Amino acid sequence: AKGDGVLQNYVLAHMWSDIASSNGSKTASENRKIIREKMSTSQIEEAQQLARDCMKKSYKGC
């Protein structure tokens, strides 16, 4: 999925890729590398924090 027709949100894309990667998805890990190229350091840090928070909440309200 390329996200055609919707606003792109690299922070959320990275967050979900982080979560999927931590659950064993190799594709998500590869996608995360591509997404990172389009992000600033602060955006990556935000995405990583969101992923941690989301997992702590058992994915509720993410």
LINPE-V592633 format. One record per run of one state. SS is the DSSP state (H for helix, E for strand, C for the rest). FROM is the first residue (numbers start at 1). LEN is the number of residues. If there is no record, write none. Layout:
# LINPE-V592633
<<SS:FROM:LEN> <SS:FROM:LEN>>
This chain:
# LINPE-V592633
<<C:1:9> <H:10:13> <C:23:3> <H:26:11> <C:37:4> <H:41:16> <C:57:6>>
